[in-house]
Amino acid sequence: MRTSRVLGGVVAVIIALATVSAVVASRRAPPAVPAGGPVAAVQSYLTAVLDGRTADAAGWIDPAGPCRARDLENGSVAPGYGAPGSRVDLVASSASGSTATVDVEIRFADGGMDPFGGSGYVERRTFSLRTVERAWRLTGTPWPLEFCDMGG
């Protein structure tokens, strides 16, 4: 009988510690990203996209590339990207001179972007960047754009 009580107490302590750890981890601020780097540029772009601030997002796109603010505004971005609980996790980044790549995993919560309404949908994306006037800008057709109006 005494063994059962001790074992029950140990299990209760483990559950309490796990709960406290989960609460602390969920309230922790995201890791600081060095300002002015390619990861910060991707973070700012994706934050603006997920918040629906298309003009701000477009400011992070390479002005010499094919994409403009109107591409983000004209329905090239599907609604629902910014579902509450969605998050972006940095996977890797590398820079060499005036070019860089940033790999991220975009996790959609609350069924966002899942046609079956489930949770936990994940997309892995790679962003290419280059420096433009000493600032990092996304090149090509960055996610979530699938195409850009080449009309200028």
C-alpha positions as a Markdown table, in Angstrom:
| # | Residue | x | y | z |
|---|---|---|---|---|
| 1 | Met | 0.0 | 0.0 | 0.0 |
| 2 | Arg | 2.8 | 2.4 | 0.9 |
| 3 | Thr | 4.5 | 1.7 | -2.5 |
| 4 | Ser | 1.3 | 2.7 | -4.3 |
| 5 | Arg | 1.2 | 6.0 | -2.5 |
| 6 | Val | 4.8 | 6.7 | -3.2 |
| 7 | Leu | 4.3 | 5.8 | -6.9 |
| 8 | Gly | 1.1 | 7.9 | -7.0 |
| 9 | Gly | 3.0 | 10.9 | -5.5 |
| 10 | Val | 5.9 | 10.6 | -8.0 |
| 11 | Val | 3.4 | 10.5 | -10.9 |
| 12 | Ala | 1.6 | 13.6 | -9.6 |
| 13 | Val | 4.9 | 15.5 | -9.2 |
| 14 | Ile | 5.9 | 14.5 | -12.8 |
| 15 | Ile | 2.5 | 15.7 | -14.2 |
| 16 | Ala | 2.8 | 19.0 | -12.3 |
| 17 | Leu | 6.3 | 19.6 | -13.6 |
| 18 | Ala | 5.3 | 18.8 | -17.1 |
| 19 | Thr | 2.3 | 21.2 | -16.8 |
| 20 | Val | 4.5 | 24.0 | -15.5 |
| 21 | Ser | 7.1 | 23.4 | -18.2 |
| 22 | Ala | 4.4 | 23.6 | -20.9 |
| 23 | Val | 3.0 | 26.9 | -19.5 |
| 24 | Val | 6.5 | 28.5 | -19.3 |
| 25 | Ala | 7.4 | 27.3 | -22.8 |
| 26 | Ser | 4.1 | 28.7 | -24.3 |
| 27 | Arg | 4.7 | 32.1 | -22.8 |
| 28 | Arg | 8.3 | 32.4 | -23.8 |
| 29 | Ala | 9.0 | 35.1 | -26.4 |
| 30 | Pro | 10.3 | 34.0 | -29.8 |
| 31 | Pro | 14.1 | 34.0 | -30.1 |
| 32 | Ala | 15.6 | 37.4 | -31.0 |
| 33 | Val | 16.5 | 37.7 | -34.6 |
| 34 | Pro | 19.4 | 40.0 | -35.4 |
| 35 | Ala | 18.1 | 43.2 | -37.0 |
| 36 | Gly | 19.0 | 43.9 | -40.6 |
| 37 | Gly | 19.8 | 40.3 | -41.5 |
| 38 | Pro | 18.1 | 38.0 | -44.1 |
| 39 | Val | 16.2 | 36.1 | -41.3 |
| 40 | Ala | 14.8 | 39.4 | -40.0 |
| 41 | Ala | 13.7 | 40.3 | -43.5 |
| 42 | Val | 11.9 | 37.0 | -44.0 |
| 43 | Gln | 10.3 | 37.3 | -40.5 |
| 44 | Ser | 9.1 | 40.8 | -41.2 |
| 45 | Tyr | 7.7 | 39.8 | -44.6 |
| 46 | Leu | 5.9 | 36.7 | -43.3 |
| 47 | Thr | 4.5 | 38.7 | -40.3 |
| 48 | Ala | 3.0 | 41.2 | -42.7 |
| 49 | Val | 1.6 | 38.5 | -45.0 |
| 50 | Leu | 0.0 | 36.5 | -42.1 |
| 51 | Asp | -1.4 | 39.8 | -40.6 |
| 52 | Gly | -2.9 | 40.7 | -44.0 |
| 53 | Arg | -0.7 | 43.8 | -44.4 |
| 54 | Thr | 0.0 | 43.4 | -48.1 |
| 55 | Ala | 1.6 | 46.9 | -48.6 |
| 56 | Asp | 4.1 | 46.2 | -45.8 |
| 57 | Ala | 4.8 | 42.7 | -47.1 |
| 58 | Ala | 5.5 | 44.1 | -50.6 |
| 59 | Gly | 8.1 | 46.4 | -49.2 |
| 60 | Trp | 10.3 | 43.4 | -48.5 |
| 61 | Ile | 10.2 | 42.1 | -52.1 |
| 62 | Asp | 13.0 | 42.9 | -54.5 |
| 63 | Pro | 11.9 | 45.9 | -56.6 |
| 64 | Ala | 13.7 | 44.5 | -59.6 |
| 65 | Gly | 11.8 | 41.3 | -59.4 |
| 66 | Pro | 8.4 | 40.4 | -61.0 |
| 67 | Cys | 6.2 | 40.8 | -57.9 |
| 68 | Arg | 4.5 | 44.0 | -56.6 |
| 69 | Ala | 2.1 | 45.0 | -53.9 |
| 70 | Arg | -0.8 | 44.5 | -56.3 |
| 71 | Asp | 0.1 | 40.8 | -56.6 |
| 72 | Leu | -0.4 | 40.4 | -52.9 |
| 73 | Glu | -3.6 | 42.4 | -53.1 |
| 74 | Asn | -5.2 | 40.9 | -56.2 |
| 75 | Gly | -5.9 | 37.5 | -54.8 |
| 76 | Ser | -2.6 | 35.7 | -55.4 |
| 77 | Val | -2.6 | 35.2 | -51.7 |
| 78 | Ala | -5.3 | 32.8 | -50.5 |
| 79 | Pro | -7.4 | 34.0 | -47.5 |
| 80 | Gly | -6.8 | 32.2 | -44.2 |
| 81 | Tyr | -3.1 | 32.3 | -44.0 |
| 82 | Gly | -3.2 | 34.2 | -40.8 |
| 83 | Ala | -5.4 | 31.8 | -38.8 |
| 84 | Pro | -4.9 | 32.3 | -35.0 |
| 85 | Gly | -2.2 | 30.0 | -33.7 |
| 86 | Ser | -0.3 | 29.9 | -37.0 |
| 87 | Arg | 3.4 | 30.2 | -36.6 |
| 88 | Val | 6.6 | 30.1 | -38.6 |
| 89 | Asp | 9.7 | 28.2 | -37.4 |
| 90 | Leu | 13.2 | 28.9 | -38.7 |
| 91 | Val | 14.8 | 25.7 | -40.1 |
| 92 | Ala | 18.1 | 27.1 | -41.5 |
| 93 | Ser | 19.7 | 30.1 | -43.1 |
| 94 | Ser | 22.8 | 30.8 | -45.0 |
| 95 | Ala | 24.3 | 34.0 | -46.5 |
| 96 | Ser | 27.2 | 34.5 | -48.9 |
| 97 | Gly | 28.1 | 38.0 | -49.9 |
| 98 | Ser | 25.0 | 39.7 | -51.2 |
| 99 | Thr | 22.8 | 36.6 | -51.4 |
| 100 | Ala | 21.1 | 34.5 | -48.8 |
| 101 | Thr | 18.5 | 31.7 | -48.4 |
| 102 | Val | 16.2 | 31.2 | -45.4 |
| 103 | Asp | 14.3 | 27.9 | -44.9 |
| 104 | Val | 11.2 | 28.0 | -42.7 |
| 105 | Glu | 8.3 | 25.7 | -41.7 |
| 106 | Ile | 5.0 | 27.4 | -41.7 |
| 107 | Arg | 2.5 | 25.7 | -39.3 |
| 108 | Phe | -1.2 | 26.5 | -39.7 |
| 109 | Ala | -3.5 | 26.1 | -36.7 |
| 110 | Asp | -7.2 | 25.7 | -36.3 |
| 111 | Gly | -7.6 | 24.0 | -39.7 |
| 112 | Gly | -6.2 | 27.0 | -41.6 |
| 113 | Met | -5.2 | 25.9 | -45.1 |
| 114 | Asp | -6.2 | 22.3 | -44.4 |
| 115 | Pro | -9.1 | 21.3 | -46.7 |
| 116 | Phe | -10.3 | 18.7 | -44.2 |
| 117 | Gly | -10.3 | 21.1 | -41.3 |
| 118 | Gly | -7.6 | 19.3 | -39.3 |
| 119 | Ser | -4.8 | 21.0 | -37.4 |
| 120 | Gly | -1.1 | 20.8 | -37.8 |
| 121 | Tyr | -0.8 | 21.5 | -41.5 |
| 122 | Val | 2.9 | 22.3 | -42.2 |
| 123 | Glu | 4.5 | 23.8 | -45.3 |
| 124 | Arg | 8.3 | 24.1 | -45.7 |
| 125 | Arg | 9.5 | 27.0 | -47.8 |
| 126 | Thr | 12.8 | 28.4 | -48.9 |
| 127 | Phe | 13.2 | 32.1 | -49.5 |
| 128 | Ser | 15.9 | 33.6 | -51.6 |
| 129 | Leu | 17.2 | 37.1 | -50.9 |
| 130 | Arg | 19.7 | 39.6 | -52.1 |
| 131 | Thr | 20.9 | 42.9 | -50.8 |
| 132 | Val | 19.3 | 46.0 | -52.4 |
| 133 | Glu | 20.8 | 49.3 | -51.3 |
| 134 | Arg | 22.2 | 47.6 | -48.1 |
| 135 | Ala | 18.9 | 46.0 | -47.2 |
| 136 | Trp | 17.8 | 42.3 | -47.7 |
| 137 | Arg | 14.9 | 41.9 | -50.1 |
| 138 | Leu | 13.1 | 38.7 | -51.2 |
| 139 | Thr | 13.8 | 37.7 | -54.8 |
| 140 | Gly | 11.7 | 35.8 | -57.4 |
| 141 | Thr | 8.2 | 34.8 | -56.4 |
| 142 | Pro | 8.2 | 34.4 | -52.7 |
| 143 | Trp | 5.6 | 32.3 | -50.8 |
| 144 | Pro | 2.6 | 32.6 | -50.7 |
| 145 | Leu | 2.6 | 34.0 | -54.2 |
| 146 | Glu | 2.3 | 31.4 | -56.9 |
| 147 | Phe | 2.6 | 33.9 | -59.7 |
| 148 | Cys | 3.2 | 37.6 | -60.3 |
| 149 | Asp | 1.8 | 39.9 | -62.9 |
| 150 | Met | 4.8 | 40.5 | -65.2 |
| 151 | Gly | 3.0 | 43.6 | -66.6 |
| 152 | Gly | 5.3 | 45.9 | -64.6 |
